[in-house]
Amino acid sequence: MLKIRLLLLLMMLGFTIVNAQPLVKVTGLITDQLKNPLPKVTISIMGQNISTVSDDNGVYNIYAVTTSFTIKYNLLGYNPVLLEIKRDKEGRIVQNVSLTSNINELEQVTITTKQNQLSNSTIINITDIASMPTVSGNFEVILKTLPGVSTNNELSSQYSVRGGNFDENLIYVNDIEINRPVLIRNGQQEGLSFINSDLLSSAKFSAGGFESRYGDKLSSVLDVRYDKPDSSQAILNFGMLGASFSSKILNKSSYLLTGLRYKNNSSILTRQDNKGSYAPNFTDAQVIYHQTISSRLSLNFLGSFNSGIFKLIPESRETQFGTSSTLLRLQTDYEGKEVDDYQTAGGAITMAYFPQPNLVIKWISSYFSTLERERIDIEGRYIFNEINNDFADRNFGAVKASRGIGGYMNYARNNLESQHFSSEVKVDQNYNSHTFSLGMRFERKDYNDNLNEYSLVDSAGYILQERLGNFYQDNLINIQNKLAIQYYTGYIQDSYGVSPNSDLQLGLRVNYNTLSRQLLLSPRLLLAYRPPSNTKIFRFSAGVYQQAPDYRSIRDFNGVLNLDQKAQRSYNSSVGLDYAFDGLGTRLKFTSELYFKYQDRLIPYMMDNVRIKYLSGDVAEGYTYGTDLSIGGEFVKDLLSYFRVSIMKANQHIIEDATGYLRRPTDQRVNFSVYFQDRLLNSPAYKVHLNLLYGSRLPLGTPLIQRYSDDFNIPSYKRVDIGFSKDFLDDKGIKKPRLLDKYFSSFSAHLEVFNLLNIDNTVSYLWLKDVDNVQYAIPNYLTGRQLNLKLIIKFKNSNR
């Protein structure tokens, strides 16, 4: 059972600070080989999520919450230093450290210094990913526990940030921008996201106010890296929902990372209301090869192949919904099938040149090709009844009244081929207290889109192709589009110290594209202040963010392209506070941020499950404001837990519509999440991982309305997943199995319970009319309660 500590932590959401004294304070001076002070050295207590940086005089102070621990000292271009501290009692330690330079390792990292100190980003604890219980198995699930991020679909890797939509998020892997498929419309069809968690070395996420070095999107940036491993390693992960294998091979002047993944979530999908034969198969292969050519030059290659096929032969569906006074039931029989598939393949080459220890020049070129196809031919015949829900009546559950019979048909033969090529140069240089960054990029996107689809609903009980005009037509598209867009972008920024406690970053992005033919200028500013106490950081950011039109946003409901569309534009500002303090026997970190965004040019859209349908011919203005709060720490040694709450309002007004301001489709007013980890009292090798999500209701427009509306709502999203794990080779175990210890460095078993409370969450609606011409929204529910078992095995390095 969980410790009583969990109850105390939930009460702590009022952010009442409990004072406690640290056990050990470590202070000292950090110098180089010539005894010169080294500023901005990162000092961290390993396993305790506690870190700080040395000041401009090389002096540091850090607190440990145990008397035995290991300190790590790390700085770009220097060999890291690990010091083991063992004390018999609490107190103060003076520990001076000298770091030695390592020019040969400079190609493994990017010049950071002021950039990282100023970054308005959250460092993601990637060690949590393997243990976090999740249906999708994708890396993005951890983002949904971060402040400012909203979601209402556990099957999808997509997420919205501070009122933005899925298309407004940037994703980078090793400085390479990643694009997602266009056609995929349901979470159950998405498969594996691009990011392979087993290959990650670091990840950071910004919910807004990101710097000029990142691209031209309105909402967020996810920046992940596959870098040099500490040692050679192999990891095997397999369970009821799929399997993965990754290997890391480290040589003297090179390293090779490979990852293979397979996913099949048919056992999850068969628990939904739609019964039938599900065959969702998704595979992914990635390889990263790095070669150090000399102390000043290195090459890096990233190759990827991602494939997915989703087959469904539906048989029947039964959905009950309604109120306490009126219970309705929809029963459907199906004919036909759905087959969707996609393949993405490509790669990138990065050449890094280090003419000086404080200067790095990168040339990055990438090419990716994607083929997406939808084959849908499904016909459904339904009976719509009102059910007797009087428990006192012996006819409870019987049909009380017939609301109608009818049928509907979904048909699609859609094909989309897209190619994406880019080439860019990035330069970073440290000079005294400045870090200069600049870059230039060329990008070309080609699309060949063939659309042929329609959806029909007939409440009279028959469907005739020659009389389509008598039906409600959700979709009727038959069109072919070919489009090529070229983008030319550049940026420049400077990060420097205004004073010993203040840093300022100024940047400018320039963008031009051959579609809208606009020259877009986006200035950005970030100011950070760290008081001498070194426990707080105050941040202020302001900037202009402009998102150039792309194929997704210019394609209307009917497939017609609006080639006159202009870039979307948002004016963003935020103020934030990071505060570290001691409480509940650990070091806690509290973060808060207030933000306001005014958008004078937006492309309105509507949501169909996780597919965005743009009103490409309309233009809207809007505003978004809110606050994000989070608090976290190691309430149990080596296990990080955190709580967050986000409150937001996002409205928009279509300029030529007299309706006024309405809620945006992603206007989820309240988001709350908890990720809590604990150990069992009597068996500390057993761990508990609890993931709780709540998102308030989302606005939705009803069909047959020829304009944007928000007159309906999807109910609030409530989700609790829990996992139990045991590493049989955990140091806290009483005895390690001798056979396992011989071949493996870790051997952990995981039991997961998805949707612990078995809550019926709604993702979308099927709209039907009864005999009285009253329209009903029949909910499409997400996944129910489900068990999952998996093993994660890390093999020992035979060379060690």
C-alpha positions in Angstrom: 0.0 0.0 0.0 1.1 3.6 -0.5 2.5 5.5 2.4 0.6 8.2 4.1 3.0 10.5 2.4 0.7 10.6 -0.6 -2.1 12.1 1.4 0.2 14.8 2.7 1.4 15.6 -0.8 -2.1 16.1 -2.1 -2.8 18.6 0.6 0.3 20.4 -0.4 -1.3 21.6 -3.6 -2.2 24.7 -1.7 1.6 25.3 -1.9 2.1 25.7 1.8 5.8 25.6 2.4 7.1 23.4 5.2 10.5 24.4 6.4 13.1 21.8 7.1 16.9 22.0 7.4 19.1 20.3 4.9 21.3 17.5 6.2 24.6 18.5 4.6 25.7 21.8 2.9 28.6 21.6 0.5 30.4 24.7 -0.6 33.7 25.4 -2.4 35.6 26.9 -5.3 35.8 25.4 -8.8 38.9 26.2 -10.9 40.7 25.1 -14.1 44.2 23.7 -14.4 45.6 27.2 -14.2 43.6 27.9 -11.0 41.3 30.4 -12.8 37.7 30.4 -11.4 35.2 28.5 -13.6 31.7 30.1 -13.7 28.5 28.3 -14.8 29.7 24.8 -13.8 26.7 22.5 -13.2 26.9 20.8 -9.8 24.4 18.1 -9.1 23.6 15.6 -6.3 23.2 12.3 -8.2 19.9 10.5 -7.6 18.4 13.4 -5.7 17.3 15.8 -8.5 19.3 18.6 -6.8 21.5 20.9 -8.8 23.0 24.4 -8.9 25.7 26.3 -10.9 28.8 28.1 -9.8 28.8 31.9 -9.8 31.1 34.2 -11.8 33.8 33.7 -9.2 33.6 29.9 -9.4 32.0 29.6 -5.9 29.1 27.2 -5.4 26.7 26.1 -2.6 24.6 23.0 -2.7 22.5 21.0 -0.2 22.2 17.3 0.2 19.4 15.6 2.0 21.4 12.5 3.0 24.8 12.1 4.6 26.1 9.8 1.9 25.9 10.9 -1.7 27.8 11.6 -4.9 28.4 15.0 -6.4 28.9 15.5 -10.1 30.7 18.6 -11.6 30.2 19.2 -15.3 31.1 21.9 -17.7 31.3 22.1 -21.5 34.8 21.2 -22.7 36.0 19.8 -19.4 36.1 16.3 -18.0 33.3 15.7 -15.5 34.3 15.0 -11.9 32.5 12.6 -9.6 33.1 12.8 -5.8 31.7 10.4 -3.3 30.9 12.0 0.1 30.3 9.9 3.2 29.6 11.6 6.5 28.7 10.3 9.9 26.7 13.4 10.8 25.1 16.5 9.4 27.0 19.7 8.9 29.0 21.8 6.4 31.7 20.6 3.9 34.2 22.7 2.0 35.0 20.9 -1.2 37.3 22.7 -3.8 37.5 21.1 -7.2 39.7 21.5 -10.3 38.5 20.6 -13.7 40.7 19.6 -16.6 39.9 20.6 -20.2 39.0 18.0 -22.8 39.2 19.5 -26.2 38.7 16.1 -27.9 35.2 15.8 -26.4 33.9 19.2 -27.6 32.2 17.7 -30.6 29.9 15.7 -28.3 28.1 18.8 -27.0 26.7 22.1 -28.1 28.0 25.4 -26.7 25.4 26.1 -24.0 26.6 28.4 -21.1 24.2 31.4 -21.2 21.8 29.7 -23.5 20.9 26.9 -21.0 20.9 29.4 -18.1 18.4 31.5 -20.0 16.4 28.8 -21.6 12.7 29.1 -20.7 12.4 25.3 -20.7 11.7 22.4 -18.4 14.3 19.6 -18.2 12.4 16.3 -18.5 13.4 13.5 -16.2 13.8 10.8 -18.8 14.4 8.1 -16.2 10.6 8.2 -15.5 9.5 7.2 -18.9 10.0 3.4 -18.7 8.1 3.2 -15.4 5.2 5.5 -16.3 2.1 3.5 -17.0 0.8 4.4 -20.4 -1.4 2.8 -23.1 0.3 4.5 -26.1 3.8 3.6 -25.0 5.0 6.8 -26.6 7.5 9.3 -25.1 4.9 12.2 -25.4 2.9 10.7 -22.5 5.3 12.4 -20.1 4.6 15.8 -21.7 1.0 15.4 -20.7 2.0 15.7 -17.0 3.8 19.0 -17.6 2.4 22.5 -16.9 0.5 24.1 -19.8 -0.1 20.8 -21.7 -3.6 19.6 -22.4 -4.9 16.2 -23.7 -8.1 14.2 -23.8 -7.0 11.0 -25.6 -4.7 8.4 -24.1 -4.3 6.6 -27.5 -2.8 9.7 -29.1 0.7 11.1 -28.9 -0.7 14.6 -29.9 -1.0 17.4 -27.3 -2.1 21.0 -27.2 -0.2 23.7 -25.3 -1.7 26.8 -23.8 -4.7 26.9 -26.1 -2.8 26.0 -29.3 -3.5 23.0 -31.5 -1.5 19.9 -32.4 0.1 21.6 -35.5 1.6 24.4 -33.4 4.2 22.3 -31.7 7.8 22.0 -32.7 9.7 18.7 -32.3 13.5 18.4 -32.7 15.7 15.3 -32.5 19.4 16.2 -32.6 18.6 19.6 -34.1 16.4 18.0 -36.9 12.8 19.2 -37.1 10.4 16.4 -37.2 7.0 16.5 -39.0 4.0 14.3 -38.3 1.6 12.6 -40.7 -1.3 14.6 -42.2 -4.1 12.1 -42.8 -4.2 10.2 -39.5 -7.5 11.0 -37.9 -7.9 8.7 -34.8 -5.7 8.0 -31.9 -6.0 4.3 -32.4 -4.4 4.7 -35.9 -1.4 6.7 -34.8 1.0 4.0 -33.8 4.5 4.9 -32.7 5.7 8.5 -32.5 9.1 9.4 -33.9 11.0 9.6 -30.6 12.5 6.4 -29.3 12.7 6.7 -25.5 15.4 4.0 -25.2 17.9 6.0 -27.2 17.3 9.3 -25.4 20.1 11.1 -23.6 18.3 14.3 -22.7 15.1 16.2 -23.3 13.7 19.6 -22.6 10.3 21.2 -23.2 9.2 24.8 -23.5 5.5 25.7 -23.2 6.1 29.2 -24.6 8.6 32.0 -24.7 11.2 29.9 -26.5 14.2 31.4 -28.0 14.9 32.5 -31.6 17.0 29.5 -32.5 13.9 27.4 -32.7 11.4 27.5 -35.6 8.3 29.3 -36.6 5.4 27.7 -34.7 3.0 29.4 -32.2 3.0 27.2 -29.1 5.8 24.9 -27.9 9.2 23.3 -28.5 10.3 19.7 -27.6 14.0 19.3 -28.0 15.4 15.8 -27.5 18.9 14.4 -28.1 20.4 11.1 -28.9 24.0 11.6 -27.8 27.1 9.7 -26.8 26.3 7.0 -24.2 28.3 6.5 -21.1 29.1 2.9 -22.0 28.0 0.1 -24.4 24.6 -1.3 -23.5 21.6 -3.4 -24.7 18.0 -3.0 -23.6 15.1 -5.4 -24.2 11.5 -4.3 -23.5 8.6 -6.6 -24.2 5.0 -6.9 -23.0 1.4 -7.5 -24.0 1.3 -4.3 -26.2 4.6 -4.7 -28.0 8.3 -5.0 -27.8 11.5 -3.0 -28.4 15.2 -3.6 -28.5 18.0 -1.0 -28.4 21.7 -1.2 -28.4 24.4 1.3 -27.7 28.0 0.5 -28.9 30.7 2.9 -27.7 34.2 2.9 -29.4 37.1 5.2 -28.9 36.3 7.6 -31.7 32.7 6.6 -32.6 29.4 5.3 -31.3 26.4 3.5 -32.8 22.8 3.6 -31.5 20.2 1.3 -32.9 16.5 0.9 -31.9 13.8 -1.4 -33.1 10.2 -1.1 -31.9 7.0 -3.0 -32.5 3.5 -2.1 -31.2 0.2 -3.9 -31.3 -2.6 -2.6 -29.1 -5.4 -4.8 -30.3 -6.1 -6.0 -26.8 -6.9 -2.4 -25.8 -9.1 -1.6 -28.8 -11.2 -4.8 -28.5 -12.5 -3.4 -25.2 -14.2 -0.4 -26.9 -17.8 -0.2 -27.9 -17.0 -1.1 -31.5 -16.6 -4.8 -31.6 -14.8 -6.5 -34.4 -11.4 -7.8 -35.7 -8.6 -5.3 -35.0 -5.2 -5.6 -36.5 -3.1 -2.6 -35.6 0.6 -3.2 -36.3 3.3 -0.6 -36.0 7.0 -0.9 -36.5 9.9 1.5 -36.3 13.7 1.4 -36.8 16.3 4.0 -36.1 20.0 4.2 -36.3 22.4 6.9 -35.1 26.1 6.7 -36.0 28.7 9.2 -34.8 32.3 9.4 -36.1 35.0 11.7 -34.7 37.2 12.4 -37.6 39.6 14.7 -35.7 39.6 16.8 -32.6 37.9 19.6 -34.7 35.6 17.7 -37.0 32.9 15.1 -36.5 30.0 13.5 -38.5 26.7 12.3 -37.3 24.1 10.3 -39.2 20.4 9.7 -38.2 18.3 7.2 -40.2 14.7 6.3 -39.5 11.9 4.1 -40.9 8.4 4.2 -39.4 5.6 2.1 -40.6 2.0 1.5 -39.5 -1.0 -0.4 -40.7 -4.4 -0.3 -39.1 -7.0 -2.9 -40.1 -10.5 -3.1 -38.7 -13.4 -5.4 -39.7 -16.2 -4.1 -37.5 -19.0 -6.4 -36.4 -21.3 -4.5 -34.0 -21.6 -1.7 -31.5 -23.7 -1.1 -28.5 -23.5 2.3 -26.7 -25.7 3.4 -23.8 -25.8 7.1 -22.8 -28.2 9.7 -21.6 -29.3 11.2 -18.2 -30.8 9.8 -15.0 -34.3 10.3 -16.4 -33.7 9.2 -20.0 -31.5 6.3 -20.9 -30.8 5.7 -24.6 -29.2 2.8 -26.4 -27.6 2.7 -29.9 -27.2 -0.8 -31.5 -25.4 -1.1 -34.8 -24.4 -3.9 -37.1 -21.6 -3.4 -39.6 -20.4 -4.5 -43.0 -17.1 -3.7 -44.7 -13.7 -2.8 -43.4 -11.1 -0.1 -42.9 -7.4 -0.3 -43.8 -5.1 2.6 -43.1 -1.3 2.6 -43.5 1.6 4.9 -43.6 5.4 4.7 -44.1 7.9 7.4 -43.3 11.6 7.0 -44.2 14.5 9.3 -44.3 17.7 10.5 -42.7 19.9 13.4 -41.7 23.6 14.1 -41.8 25.2 16.6 -39.4 28.8 17.8 -39.8 30.2 19.7 -36.8 33.4 21.7 -37.0 35.2 23.2 -34.0 37.8 25.7 -35.3 38.2 27.0 -31.7 37.3 25.6 -28.3 34.6 28.3 -27.9 33.2 28.0 -31.5 31.1 25.3 -33.2 29.7 25.3 -36.7 27.1 22.8 -37.8 25.8 21.9 -41.2 22.6 19.8 -41.1 20.9 18.3 -44.1 17.8 16.0 -43.9 15.3 14.3 -46.2 12.1 12.5 -45.3 9.5 10.9 -47.5 6.0 9.9 -46.3 3.2 7.9 -47.9 -0.2 7.8 -46.2 -3.3 5.9 -47.4 -6.8 5.5 -46.1 -9.1 2.7 -47.4 -12.5 2.8 -45.6 -15.7 1.1 -46.8 -18.0 0.6 -43.9 -21.8 0.5 -43.8 -23.7 0.5 -40.5 -27.4 -0.3 -39.8 -28.6 1.0 -36.4 -31.6 0.8 -34.0 -32.0 3.7 -31.7 -34.1 3.1 -28.6 -35.0 4.6 -25.2 -34.4 2.1 -22.4 -36.4 1.5 -19.2 -34.1 2.6 -16.4 -36.5 2.2 -13.5 -34.9 -0.3 -11.1 -38.2 -0.9 -9.4 -39.8 -2.0 -12.7 -39.5 -5.7 -13.6 -39.0 -4.6 -17.2 -35.8 -2.7 -16.3 -33.5 -2.7 -19.4 -36.3 -3.4 -21.8 -37.1 -1.1 -24.8 -39.3 1.7 -23.6 -39.7 3.6 -26.9 -38.2 3.4 -30.4 -36.4 6.5 -31.4 -35.7 5.4 -35.0 -33.8 3.1 -37.3 -31.4 4.0 -40.1 -28.0 3.6 -41.5 -24.8 5.4 -42.3 -21.8 4.9 -44.6 -18.2 5.9 -44.4 -16.1 5.7 -47.6 -12.6 6.9 -48.3 -9.9 6.3 -50.9 -7.3 8.9 -49.8 -3.6 9.0 -50.7 -1.0 11.5 -49.7 2.6 11.6 -50.7 4.9 14.2 -49.2 8.7 14.9 -49.3 10.5 17.2 -47.0 14.1 18.4 -47.6 16.0 20.9 -45.5 19.6 22.1 -45.2 20.9 24.6 -42.6 24.0 26.0 -41.0 24.1 26.8 -37.3 26.9 28.8 -35.5 27.4 29.2 -31.8 30.3 31.0 -30.1 31.2 32.0 -26.6 32.9 35.4 -26.3 33.6 36.8 -22.8 30.2 37.0 -21.2 28.3 36.6 -24.5 27.0 33.6 -26.4 26.3 34.4 -30.0 24.1 32.2 -32.1 23.0 32.5 -35.7 21.6 30.2 -38.4 20.3 30.0 -42.0 18.0 27.3 -43.3 16.4 26.3 -46.7 13.4 24.0 -46.7 11.2 22.5 -49.4 8.0 20.6 -49.0 6.2 18.8 -51.8 2.7 17.3 -51.5 0.7 15.1 -53.9 -2.8 14.6 -52.4 -5.7 12.5 -53.8 -8.9 12.8 -51.8 -12.0 10.8 -52.4 -14.3 10.4 -49.4 -17.8 10.8 -48.1 -19.9 10.1 -45.0 -23.7 9.6 -45.1 -26.3 9.3 -42.4 -29.9 8.3 -43.3 -32.4 8.2 -40.5 -35.1 6.8 -42.8 -33.6 3.4 -43.1 -32.2 3.3 -46.6 -29.3 4.6 -48.6 -29.4 5.3 -52.3 -26.3 6.7 -54.1 -28.4 8.6 -56.7 -30.1 10.6 -54.0 -27.2 11.9 -51.9 -28.9 15.3 -51.6 -31.4 13.9 -49.2 -28.7 12.9 -46.6 -26.7 14.8 -44.0 -23.3 14.8 -45.6 -20.5 15.1 -43.1 -17.9 14.8 -45.9 -18.1 14.8 -49.7 -14.7 15.3 -51.3 -13.2 14.3 -54.6 -10.2 16.4 -55.5 -6.5 16.2 -56.3 -3.9 18.7 -55.0 -0.3 19.2 -55.9 1.8 21.7 -54.0 5.4 22.7 -53.5 6.4 25.3 -50.8 9.9 26.7 -50.2 10.9 28.3 -46.9 13.9 30.6 -46.3 14.6 31.3 -42.6 17.4 32.8 -40.5 17.9 33.7 -36.9 20.4 35.6 -34.7 20.6 35.9 -31.0 22.9 37.0 -28.2 22.8 35.8 -24.6 24.9 37.7 -22.1 25.3 38.7 -18.5 23.9 42.2 -17.7 25.1 41.8 -14.1 26.4 39.0 -11.8 22.8 38.0 -11.1 21.0 39.0 -14.4 21.1 37.5 -17.9 19.5 38.9 -21.0 18.8 37.2 -24.3 17.8 39.1 -27.5 17.0 37.4 -30.7 15.4 37.9 -34.1 14.0 35.4 -36.6 13.4 36.1 -40.3 11.1 34.0 -42.5 10.1 34.1 -46.1 8.0 31.4 -48.0 6.9 31.1 -51.6 3.2 30.4 -50.6 2.2 33.6 -48.7 5.2 35.6 -50.0 5.5 37.5 -46.7 8.7 38.6 -45.1 8.2 37.8 -41.4 10.2 39.3 -38.6 9.9 37.9 -35.1 11.9 39.6 -32.3 12.2 37.8 -29.0 13.5 38.7 -25.5 14.2 36.7 -22.3 15.4 38.2 -19.1 16.4 36.1 -16.1 17.4 37.3 -12.6 18.8 35.0 -9.9 19.1 36.6 -6.4 22.3 36.0 -4.4 20.5 33.4 -2.3 20.6 31.2 -5.4 17.2 29.6 -4.5 15.1 31.6 -6.9 15.0 32.5 -10.6 12.7 35.2 -12.0 12.1 35.2 -15.7 10.3 37.6 -18.1 9.8 36.8 -21.8 8.2 38.6 -24.7 8.2 38.0 -28.4 6.4 37.7 -31.7 5.7 34.2 -33.0 4.6 33.7 -36.6 3.6 30.4 -38.2 3.8 30.4 -42.0 1.0 28.6 -43.9 1.5 24.9 -44.6 -0.5 22.3 -46.5 -2.5 21.4 -43.4 -3.8 24.9 -42.7 -4.6 25.9 -46.3 -6.7 22.7 -47.0 -10.4 23.4 -46.3 -13.1 20.9 -45.3 -13.8 20.1 -48.9 -10.1 19.7 -49.9 -9.9 23.0 -51.7 -6.6 24.9 -51.1 -6.6 28.6 -50.0 -3.4 29.7 -51.7 -3.9 33.3 -50.4 -3.6 32.4 -46.8 -1.3 34.5 -44.7 0.9 33.5 -41.7 -0.6 33.2 -38.3 0.7 35.6 -35.7 0.9 35.8 -31.9 2.3 38.3 -29.5 3.4 36.4 -26.4 4.5 37.6 -22.9 5.1 35.8 -19.6 6.5 36.1 -16.1 7.8 33.2 -14.1 9.3 32.1 -10.9 11.4 29.0 -10.0 11.9 28.5 -6.3 13.8 25.7 -4.5 13.2 25.1 -0.8 13.4 22.3 1.8 10.2 20.7 3.0 8.8 17.2 3.9 12.3 15.9 4.3 13.4 16.7 0.8 14.4 19.4 -1.6 11.4 20.8 -3.4 11.1 22.8 -6.6 8.2 25.1 -7.2 7.6 26.7 -10.6 5.0 29.2 -11.6 4.3 31.2 -14.7 1.7 33.7 -15.8 1.3 34.3 -19.6 -0.8 36.3 -22.0 -1.0 35.8 -25.8 -2.8 38.1 -28.2 -3.3 36.7 -31.7 -4.3 39.1 -34.4 -4.2 36.5 -37.2 -5.4 32.9 -36.6 -6.8 30.2 -38.9 -9.9 28.8 -37.2 -10.5 25.1 -37.1 -12.7 22.4 -35.8 -11.8 19.1 -34.2 -12.7 15.6 -35.5 -11.2 13.3 -32.9 -7.5 14.1 -33.2 -7.9 15.4 -36.8 -7.9 19.1 -37.4 -10.3 20.5 -39.9 -9.3 24.0 -40.8 -11.6 26.8 -42.0 -8.9 27.9 -44.3 -10.8 30.7 -45.9 -11.5 32.4 -42.6 -9.3 34.6 -40.4 -9.8 35.1 -36.6 -8.3 37.1 -33.8 -8.0 35.8 -30.3 -6.4 35.9 -26.9 -5.2 33.3 -24.4 -4.2 33.9 -20.8 -3.5 31.7 -17.8 -1.2 30.3 -15.2 0.8 27.1 -14.8 1.9 25.9 -11.3 3.9 22.8 -10.4 5.8 21.4 -7.4 8.0 18.3 -7.2 10.8 16.6 -5.5 12.1 13.2 -4.3 9.7 12.4 -1.5 11.2 8.9 -1.7 14.9 8.6 -2.5 15.7 8.3 -6.2 12.0 8.6 -7.1 10.8 11.9 -8.4 7.1 12.9 -7.9 5.4 16.1 -9.0 2.0 17.8 -9.1 0.8 20.5 -11.5 -2.3 22.6 -12.1 -3.0 24.8 -15.1 -5.8 27.4 -15.5 -6.4 28.9 -18.9 -8.9 30.8 -21.1 -8.6 30.7 -24.9 -11.1 32.6 -27.0 -11.3 33.7 -30.7 -13.5 35.8 -32.9 -13.8 35.1 -36.7 -13.4 38.5 -38.1 -16.3 38.4 -40.7 -18.6 36.6 -38.3 -20.9 38.7 -36.2 -21.2 36.1 -33.4 -18.4 37.6 -31.4 -15.8 35.8 -29.2 -16.3 32.1 -28.8 -14.2 29.4 -27.1 -11.4 27.8 -29.1 -11.6 24.0 -29.6 -8.6 23.6 -27.2 -10.0 25.9 -24.5 -9.6 23.4 -21.7 -10.0 25.7 -18.7 -8.5 23.5 -16.0 -5.8 20.8 -16.2 -4.5 18.9 -13.2 -2.0 16.1 -13.1 -0.1 14.0 -10.5 2.8 11.7 -11.1 3.7 10.0 -7.8 6.2 7.3 -7.1 6.7 5.3 -3.9 8.2 2.1 -2.5 6.3 -0.5 -0.5 7.0 -0.2 3.2 8.3 -3.7 3.9 9.7 -4.4 0.4 11.5 -1.3 -0.9 12.5 -3.1 -4.1 8.8 -2.9 -5.1 7.8 0.4 -6.5 4.4 2.1 -7.2 3.9 4.5 -10.1 0.7 6.5 -10.1 -0.3 8.8 -13.0 -3.5 10.9 -12.6 -4.8 13.3 -15.2 -7.8 15.6 -15.2 -8.8 18.0 -18.0 -12.1 20.0 -17.9 -14.6 19.8 -20.7 -13.8 21.0 -24.3 -16.1 23.0 -26.6 -17.5 21.4 -29.7 -19.6 22.6 -32.6 -22.6 20.6 -33.8 -22.8 19.6 -37.5 -25.2 21.1 -40.1 -24.1 24.6 -38.9 -22.4 26.5 -41.7 -20.1 28.4 -39.3 -17.8 27.9 -36.4 -19.6 27.3 -33.1 -19.0 26.2 -29.5 -22.5 25.2 -28.5 -21.7 21.7 -27.3 -19.1 20.2 -25.0 -17.1 17.1 -24.7 -17.2 16.0 -21.0 -14.1 16.4 -18.8 -11.3 13.9 -19.2 -10.5 11.9 -16.1 -7.8 9.2 -16.1 -6.0 7.2 -13.4 -3.3 4.7 -14.4 -1.2 2.8 -11.9 1.9 0.6 -12.2 3.8 -1.7 -9.9 7.4 -2.7 -10.6 10.2 -4.7 -9.2 13.8 -4.7 -10.3 15.2 -8.0 -9.1 18.7 -6.5 -9.2 17.8 -3.4 -7.2 20.4 -2.5 -4.6 17.6 -2.2 -2.1 16.7 -5.9 -2.6 17.5 -8.3 0.2 19.3 -10.7 -2.2 20.0 -10.6 -5.9 19.4 -13.7 -7.9 22.8 -15.0 -8.8 21.9 -16.0 -12.4 20.3 -12.7 -13.3 23.1 -10.8 -11.7 25.6 -12.6 -13.9 24.1 -11.5 -17.2 22.0 -8.4 -16.5 22.5 -5.0 -14.9 18.7 -4.6 -14.5 15.8 -7.0 -14.7 12.5 -5.4 -13.9 8.9 -6.6 -14.1 6.0 -4.2 -14.4 2.3 -4.8 -13.8 0.1 -1.9 -15.0 -3.6 -1.1 -14.6 -4.8 1.3 -17.2 -7.9 3.4 -16.5 -8.0 2.1 -12.9 -11.4 3.6 -12.1 -12.9 2.4 -15.5 -14.1 5.9 -16.5 -15.8 6.3 -19.8 -14.0 9.2 -21.4 -15.5 10.6 -24.6 -13.3 11.5 -27.6 -15.9 12.4 -30.2 -19.5 12.0 -31.2 -21.6 10.2 -33.8 -24.5 12.6 -34.7 -27.9 11.0 -35.4 -31.6 12.2 -35.7 -34.6 10.4 -34.3 -38.1 10.2 -35.8 -39.0 13.6 -34.4 -36.0 15.2 -36.2 -34.2 15.7 -32.8 -30.4 15.4 -33.2 -28.5 13.3 -30.7 -24.8 13.1 -29.9 -23.8 9.5 -29.4 -20.4 9.4 -27.6 -17.4 7.5 -28.9 -15.7 6.3 -25.8 -12.0 5.7 -25.2 -10.4 2.7 -23.6 -11.7 1.0 -20.5 -9.8 -0.8 -17.7 -7.0 -3.0 -18.9 -4.1 -5.0 -17.4 -0.7 -5.0 -18.9 2.5 -6.9 -18.1 6.0 -6.1 -19.4 9.6 -6.8 -18.7 12.5 -4.4 -19.1 15.9 -6.1 -19.3 19.3 -4.3 -19.4 22.2 -6.6 -20.4 25.6 -6.3 -18.8 28.4 -4.9 -20.9 30.8 -7.8 -21.6 33.6 -5.3 -22.1 33.4 -3.8 -18.7 
